[in-house]
Amino acid sequence: MASKSEIIGVVSLANKFKVLGRDMETRTSRVMVVAAGGVLKRRAKAIALAKGLKRSGAMIKNIAIKRETEAPAGTAQYNLGVRHGRDLTKKQKAKPGKLAVSQGGRIVKRYEDDPYYWAWVERGHKVVARASAVDRRGIAARRRGATGKTVPPHPFIEPALEQGRGDAIEAMDKALDKELKKAQR
């Protein structure tokens, strides 16, 4: 991770930020980080589309930034990632096939447009053979045969963070200038 002095533009941002009053610091810091997060989010979506990762569109549609509520005092922290899909409404739950019953008899909730697989796409994964509910004899043999095979990663979040660092700082600078103009009125 880069230190403050390594990232060009952070020192000037910090000096401008000191002009604001204590009451405006929280709001302004959130506005700045959201502006930078929006830039990174758009970049991540563009990289995912360029890599051909749009099959159902659920993964790209659910790339989002989320505010971390338990961030340390004096910081505004947002996470860039892929959220799970929306909870199903009562009307959607009433349709067959939306709730699944597990082998233990528990009802498992499903989500609409749930890209549960995004981390496997981002980081890659090992291939694990699955057995049907009827044929349980050859599970160990199939898993041994699949050992060592991996699906390569197709990262889109990490490259967005790497490539969009300068643009994110510029967006933060513009948001800070806008907030400073509001404060001077």
Backbone hydrogen bonds, N-H to C=O, Kabsch-Sander energy under -0.5 kcal/mol:
donor,donor_aa,acceptor,acceptor_aa,energy
6,E,3,S,-0.7
7,I,3,S,-1.0
8,I,6,E,-0.6
10,V,7,I,-1.2
13,L,9,G,-1.7
14,A,10,V,-2.5
15,N,11,V,-2.0
16,K,12,S,-2.0
17,F,13,L,-2.3
18,K,14,A,-1.2
19,V,16,K,-1.3
20,L,17,F,-1.0
24,M,21,G,-0.6
25,E,21,G,-1.0
26,T,22,R,-0.7
27,R,23,D,-0.5
28,T,24,M,-2.7
29,S,25,E,-2.7
30,R,26,T,-2.0
31,V,27,R,-2.3
32,M,28,T,-2.6
33,V,29,S,-2.4
34,V,30,R,-2.4
35,A,31,V,-2.0
36,A,32,M,-2.1
37,G,33,V,-2.6
38,G,34,V,-2.4
39,V,35,A,-1.5
40,L,36,A,-2.2
41,K,37,G,-2.6
42,R,38,G,-2.2
43,R,39,V,-2.0
44,A,40,L,-2.5
45,K,41,K,-2.2
46,A,42,R,-2.1
47,I,43,R,-2.4
48,A,44,A,-2.4
49,L,45,K,-2.2
50,A,46,A,-2.3
51,K,47,I,-1.8
52,G,49,L,-1.3
53,L,48,A,-2.3
55,R,53,L,-1.1
61,K,57,G,-2.3
62,N,58,A,-1.5
63,I,60,I,-1.1
64,A,81,G,-2.9
66,K,79,N,-2.1
68,E,77,Q,-3.3
69,T,67,R,-0.7
71,A,68,E,-0.9
75,T,72,P,-1.5
77,Q,75,T,-0.5
79,N,66,K,-3.0
81,G,64,A,-2.4
81,G,79,N,-0.5
83,R,62,N,-2.4
83,R,81,G,-0.5
86,R,112,E,-1.0
88,L,110,R,-0.6
93,K,89,T,-2.5
94,A,90,K,-1.5
95,K,91,K,-0.7
95,K,92,Q,-0.7
98,K,95,K,-1.2
100,A,108,V,-2.0
102,S,100,A,-0.6
102,S,106,R,-3.1
105,G,102,S,-1.6
108,V,100,A,-3.5
108,V,106,R,-0.5
110,R,98,K,-0.7
112,E,86,R,-2.1
114,D,111,Y,-0.6
116,Y,114,D,-1.5
118,W,115,P,-1.8
120,W,117,Y,-0.7
121,V,117,Y,-1.7
122,E,118,W,-2.5
123,R,119,A,-2.5
124,G,120,W,-2.0
125,H,151,V,-1.5
127,V,149,K,-2.4
128,V,126,K,-0.5
136,R,134,V,-0.9
139,I,136,R,-0.8
142,R,138,G,-2.5
143,R,139,I,-2.5
144,R,140,A,-2.2
145,G,141,A,-1.9
146,A,142,R,-1.5
147,T,143,R,-0.7
147,T,144,R,-0.6
149,K,146,A,-1.7
151,V,125,H,-3.3
154,H,121,V,-3.4
160,A,156,F,-0.8
161,L,157,I,-1.8
162,E,158,E,-2.2
163,Q,159,P,-3.2
164,G,160,A,-2.1
165,R,162,E,-0.7
168,A,164,G,-2.6
169,I,165,R,-1.9
170,E,166,G,-2.1
171,A,167,D,-2.3
172,M,168,A,-2.2
173,D,169,I,-2.3
174,K,170,E,-2.5
175,A,171,A,-2.3
176,L,172,M,-2.4
177,D,173,D,-2.5
178,K,174,K,-2.2
179,E,175,A,-2.1
180,L,176,L,-2.5
181,K,177,D,-2.0
182,K,178,K,-1.7
183,A,179,E,-2.1
184,Q,180,L,-1.6
185,R,181,K,-0.7
185,R,182,K,-0.7
